[in-house]
Amino acid sequence: MTTVNDPVFVKDLTKTYYDESRGPVHAVRQIGFTCRPGEIFGLLGANGAGKTTTLRMLTTILKPSAGTAKIMGYDVAEEPVEVRRHVGFYSATTALYPRLTARETIEFFARINGYDASRTPARVDELVERFGIEEYARARIDKLSSGMKQKVAIARTLAHDPPILVFDEPTVGLDVLNALEMQAILTELKAQGKTILFSTHIMSEAEKLCDRIAIIHEGRILASGTLEALRERTGAHYLEDIFVSFIQEAA
Amino acid sequence: MLNLTDTGLVFLRELRGALRERSIVINVVLVPLFMYPVLLWLAYTGLSFVIGQTENFTARVMIVGDVGEDAALVREIQDTDRVELVSAADLEAAEEAIRDGRLDLLVELAPREGGDADDIEVRITSDSSKDRSRIAMSRVEDVVTRHRTAYLERAGRERGLAGPAYQMIWIERENVSSSRDMGRFILGMAVPILVIIMLIVGGMYPALDATAGERERSTWETTLTAATDRVNILAGKYLYVATLSTTAGMLNFLAMSLSMRTLMAPLLGDRIQDLSFTIPWSAVPLIFVVIMLLALFVSAFLMVVASFARTFKDAQSLAGPFVTVMILVPAVFMQFPGLELTTWLACVPIINVCLVFREAIGGVYQWPLIGLTLLMEVLYIWIILRIAAAITRYEDIMTGSYEGGLGGFLKHRLLRRNPSRG
């Protein structure tokens, strides 16, 4: 059942860009979904389907052109600061400040996101230990390998202990071991009660991690539900087939 | 409403990163403090060497004409230090040689038409586009003037007239400016423009790095996910850029004030002993205020311009012409020693503070105009910050997808008030 009190509530969310040469470009068209507490909700779609634009609207980086989106009851257009306080956003394209150390990065994001100043050092220690980055916690980010940077980026996302985590294609560009580690981290965060909104174009990943999946294509959500429910609707077993089935139906 | 804690956090984060960036430290601290004075000293030393070389050369002078009665004058020219008499085939050849630089001066002596028997006319041909020719001319003119004065005195004595009897006008010169005034005049001509250059150079890299640089490194999106109002992020960045720009200006002012005497020594030679390069203590607070205001103005302007760029290189191209204008215009204006702060000039950004700066160094305080200058500068800063605040409302500019620049933004969006395309 969908309610406005769910941690993530999206209704008729739309994003239209204005391009000088092409005119209006509809990146996201009237989509709607909710994420329930403690679940992993996956946005599954091909490149350019509108996943990143949707997540950027939910994290207030972009402003919706129309529709409503609420995070923990806060409207993304009206109360962006409160929204950001309750969300941790991780993106493969979101880089870290190269001249800061890992500790300084985590500390900065804990403080700027409203984490209590007196508890911040302990929080930084906790995250440094959790992600095993003690050895290079005081090294400048630009001296770290991409695997190390990935761990620091996750720690940064969790710095203020937000109840909702948004991961935009978190395993893109990672080798198999790092991708598996990322999946383990997502599972662990879910176990801690975090609500996770997660976008991917990798079917196996969505199949393995998500409690519910929304298939997004050309800015529209074609279907959403549990894997079982999607199987029932299409009669296909594998997510890849389910995905293709919905795309063909839409075409 | 500005959140000072969040603004402070962003400011400290930027500052911490900047102090680890070699190019920023060099531009903000080392260049203003050491490199600039050293470079100027080298330039002045080189200049004085070149001047010395030019002044010490031996001028090649050709004298033609019936020297008869003028033999004494010819001898005097010949005996002059660093003058060598040479010959040429004819007058045409001599003029050609002057144009080619093989000869410096041609002196033609002839009886003056319609004059007394011992009257002579001296015709001097030179090439004023050549340093050597100009200096040769000056040397020969000195000799002719001395010769004429000696002749007049001799002729006067022969007629029973003492010098004062035929010298109708006496000129006595008195310079009321003290050594301190002259030193301050030189400081006022040089220091403000140098400080402004350093202030712009010191603020430029941080301004571009904090805006376009962040976008290029993809850290801008990271910054936008921070749970604070974007105004706090911009305020923190702005304070950071202004702090570094102010620091560069202050350090350069300090370095130039302390080293000006040494810098000018090669150029002024012995005359340096008569000059005192001290800045009145009473001017220091006003100078600091002026440097700070200028840094706030330059930082705001550079950040607004750079916010339209996607990469650091783009930002350099966008900011380059503005920086050139910001340096060149006051540099040209400050070349006029007589230019004073007036009501109109107090309204011209950058030039107004330059003039307040120069007058303060000279110990001159026109308080109503200083007040107007500061007010106008604050007004300009406020206008630029309003534009910066307007920019934050356009997400295509904030995310780097806007195609135009500052001019296009002002024309098509801000003045038409058309945020719908944001």
Chai-1 contact restraints between the chains, C-beta under 6 A:
chainA,res_idxA,chainB,res_idxB,connection_type,confidence,min_distance_angstrom,max_distance_angstrom,comment,restraint_id
A,Y18,B,R421,contact,1.0,0.0,6.0,A-B,restraint_1
A,E20,B,E403,contact,1.0,0.0,6.0,A-B,restraint_2
A,T59,B,T225,contact,1.0,0.0,6.0,A-B,restraint_3
A,I61,B,L224,contact,1.0,0.0,6.0,A-B,restraint_4
A,L62,B,E395,contact,1.0,0.0,6.0,A-B,restraint_5
A,K63,B,E395,contact,1.0,0.0,6.0,A-B,restraint_6
A,V81,B,A227,contact,1.0,0.0,6.0,A-B,restraint_7
A,V81,B,D229,contact,1.0,0.0,6.0,A-B,restraint_8
A,R84,B,A227,contact,1.0,0.0,6.0,A-B,restraint_9
A,R85,B,A227,contact,1.0,0.0,6.0,A-B,restraint_10
A,F89,B,T225,contact,1.0,0.0,6.0,A-B,restraint_11
A,T93,B,S218,contact,1.0,0.0,6.0,A-B,restraint_12
A,T94,B,E221,contact,1.0,0.0,6.0,A-B,restraint_13
A,T94,B,T222,contact,1.0,0.0,6.0,A-B,restraint_14
A,A95,B,R217,contact,1.0,0.0,6.0,A-B,restraint_15
A,A95,B,S218,contact,1.0,0.0,6.0,A-B,restraint_16
A,A95,B,T219,contact,1.0,0.0,6.0,A-B,restraint_17
A,Y97,B,T219,contact,1.0,0.0,6.0,A-B,restraint_18
A,R99,B,G17,contact,1.0,0.0,6.0,A-B,restraint_19
A,R99,B,R20,contact,1.0,0.0,6.0,A-B,restraint_20
A,L100,B,G17,contact,1.0,0.0,6.0,A-B,restraint_21
A,F108,B,R13,contact,1.0,0.0,6.0,A-B,restraint_22
A,R111,B,L9,contact,1.0,0.0,6.0,A-B,restraint_23
A,I112,B,D6,contact,1.0,0.0,6.0,A-B,restraint_24
A,I112,B,L9,contact,1.0,0.0,6.0,A-B,restraint_25
A,I112,B,A226,contact,1.0,0.0,6.0,A-B,restraint_26
A,I112,B,T228,contact,1.0,0.0,6.0,A-B,restraint_27
A,N113,B,A227,contact,1.0,0.0,6.0,A-B,restraint_28
A,G114,B,A227,contact,1.0,0.0,6.0,A-B,restraint_29
